[in-house]
């Protein structure tokens, strides 16, 4: 089915969709939903701007589109598939809470998010910690004897809200002049925000507004330093 979706899109939109769907495929988003990491608007906005609409998605968008109009067309093309994928993950997410110890899974989620930050920064050590392997290992050590699994719609709203915010921010990003931006600063800021989200999974108290402030500052600096 996913291959059929890719065939429907042009090359640029395919690359953008693949980058946007990574959090859905590797289990990070489902784990964030069930561990309570997306409860407030600030939480959703942080995840939307870092896990989904991060420097990777912006880089693909800006490099694949020749102008703003084409970039906006790409976002409109991939948004329905992203939202549909998020709903699917939200429906599956309750299974996680029934068969895993959430406290243990939180640690794996934190490590996975920090690993994503390392990949964004292109650190050599990142290759030694693939995100899917961290998630799978965390699931293995966190598994418990499942009770009766009851489907629930409780994660649909935060999942839709988060991905809708991601698509909206990505669409708004097409209005910026890429030639006036230095993506290195956005990449570093996004990686720092990911680290903040990651350490919060270990029980460290991190104000949700701090992530927004860091990302906003990185965007501002990227414009000032160009």
C-alpha positions in Angstrom: 0.0 0.0 0.0 2.8 2.4 0.9 4.5 1.7 -2.5 1.2 2.6 -4.2 1.1 5.9 -2.3 4.6 6.7 -3.4 3.8 5.9 -7.0 1.0 8.5 -6.8 3.5 11.2 -5.8 6.4 12.9 -7.8 10.0 12.4 -6.7 10.1 15.5 -4.5 6.8 14.7 -2.7 8.0 11.1 -2.2 11.2 12.2 -0.4 9.2 14.6 1.7 6.6 12.0 2.7 9.3 9.4 3.6 11.0 11.9 5.9 7.7 12.9 7.5 6.6 9.3 8.0 9.8 8.1 9.7 8.4 8.8 13.2 5.3 6.8 12.3 7.2 3.8 11.0 9.9 3.5 13.7 7.5 3.6 16.6 8.6 6.8 18.1 5.3 8.6 17.6 3.2 5.7 19.0 5.4 5.5 22.1 5.2 9.3 22.7 1.4 9.0 22.5 1.0 6.3 25.1 3.7 7.5 27.5 1.9 10.9 27.8 4.6 13.0 26.1 1.9 14.7 24.0 -0.7 16.1 26.4 -0.7 19.9 25.9 -0.6 22.2 23.0 3.0 23.0 23.7 3.8 19.3 23.7 2.1 18.8 20.4 3.8 21.9 18.9 7.2 20.7 20.1 6.8 17.3 18.6 5.3 18.7 15.4 8.3 21.0 14.9 11.0 18.6 15.8 9.9 15.0 15.3 8.0 15.7 12.1 8.7 19.2 10.7 12.4 19.3 11.6 15.5 20.4 9.7 15.3 17.2 7.7 11.9 17.9 6.3 12.7 21.5 5.7 15.9 20.5 3.9 14.0 18.1 1.6 11.3 20.7 1.0 13.7 23.5 0.1 16.0 21.3 -2.0 13.2 19.6 -4.0 11.0 22.6 -4.8 12.1 25.2 -7.3 9.9 27.9 -5.9 7.4 28.5 -3.1 4.4 27.5 -5.2 5.8 24.1 -6.0 6.8 23.7 -2.3 3.2 24.4 -1.2 1.9 21.9 -3.8 4.2 19.2 -2.3 2.9 19.9 1.2 -0.7 19.7 0.1 0.1 16.4 -1.6 1.7 14.7 1.4 -0.5 16.1 4.2 -3.5 13.7 3.7 -1.2 10.7 3.8 0.6 12.0 6.9 -2.7 12.6 8.7 -4.1 9.2 7.6 -0.9 7.5 8.9 -1.2 9.3 12.2 -4.8 8.1 12.6 -3.7 4.5 11.9 -0.9 4.8 14.5 -3.3 6.3 17.0 -5.6 3.3 16.7 -2.8 0.9 17.1 -1.2 2.8 20.0 -3.5 1.5 22.8 -1.9 -1.9 22.2 1.3 -0.5 23.5 -0.2 0.4 26.9 -1.6 -3.1 27.3 1.5 -5.1 26.7 4.4 -2.9 27.8 5.6 -1.4 31.0 5.4 2.2 30.2 8.2 3.3 32.6 10.7 1.1 30.9 9.5 2.1 27.4 9.9 5.8 28.4 13.7 5.2 28.7 13.8 3.6 25.3 11.9 6.6 23.9 14.3 9.0 25.4 17.3 7.2 24.0 15.6 7.0 20.5 14.9 10.8 20.5 18.4 11.6 21.5 19.6 9.3 18.7 17.5 11.2 16.2 19.2 14.4 17.4 22.6 12.8 16.8 21.5 11.8 13.3 20.4 15.3 12.6 23.8 16.6 13.7 25.5 13.9 11.6 27.5 12.7 14.5 29.6 9.6 13.9 28.3 7.9 17.0 24.7 8.1 15.7 25.4 5.2 13.3 26.0 2.9 16.3 22.5 3.7 17.7 19.9 3.1 15.0 16.5 4.4 16.1 14.4 1.3 15.1 16.9 -1.0 17.0 16.5 1.2 20.2 12.7 1.1 19.9 12.6 -2.7 19.3 15.0 -3.4 22.2 13.0 -1.2 24.5 9.8 -3.1 23.6 11.5 -6.4 24.2 12.7 -5.5 27.7 9.4 -3.7 28.5 7.0 -6.5 27.5 4.5 -7.8 30.0 1.8 -10.4 29.9 -1.0 -8.6 28.1 -4.5 -8.3 29.5 -7.5 -8.0 27.3 -6.7 -5.4 24.6 -9.5 -2.9 24.2 -9.4 -0.6 21.2 -9.5 3.1 22.1 -9.9 6.4 20.3 -8.2 8.4 23.0 -5.0 9.0 21.0 -6.7 10.0 17.7 -7.1 13.7 18.7 -3.5 14.3 19.9 -2.2 12.4 16.9 -4.3 14.3 14.4 -3.6 17.6 16.2 0.2 17.0 16.2 0.4 16.0 12.5 -1.9 18.8 11.5 0.3 21.3 13.3 3.3 19.7 11.5 1.7 20.1 8.1 0.6 23.7 8.9 4.1 24.7 10.0 5.6 23.0 7.0 3.2 24.9 4.7 4.1 28.2 6.4 7.7 27.4 5.9 7.2 27.6 2.2 6.6 31.3 2.5 10.1 31.9 3.8 13.0 32.7 1.4 15.3 29.8 1.7 18.2 31.8 0.3 18.0 34.0 3.4 18.3 31.0 5.8 21.2 29.0 7.2 19.7 25.5 7.8 22.7 24.6 9.9 21.3 26.7 12.7 17.9 25.2 12.4 19.4 21.8 12.4 21.3 22.5 15.6 18.3 24.1 17.3 16.1 21.2 16.3 18.6 18.7 17.7 18.8 20.6 21.0 15.0 20.5 21.3 15.0 16.8 20.6 17.5 16.3 23.4 15.3 18.3 25.8 12.3 16.0 24.9 14.6 13.0 25.3 15.8 13.8 28.8 12.3 14.6 29.9 11.5 10.9 29.2 14.0 10.0 32.0 12.0 12.0 34.5 13.9 15.3 34.2 11.6 18.3 34.6 11.9 20.3 31.4 9.5 23.2 30.8 7.6 22.6 27.5 8.0 26.3 26.6 11.8 25.9 26.6 11.7 23.8 23.5 9.7 26.3 21.6 12.0 29.1 22.7 15.1 27.2 21.5 13.6 26.4 18.1 12.4 30.0 17.7 15.8 31.3 18.5 17.5 29.0 16.0 15.2 30.2 13.3 15.9 33.8 14.2 19.6 33.2 14.2 19.5 31.4 10.9 17.9 34.5 9.3 20.3 36.9 11.0 23.5 35.0 10.1 22.7 34.6 6.4 
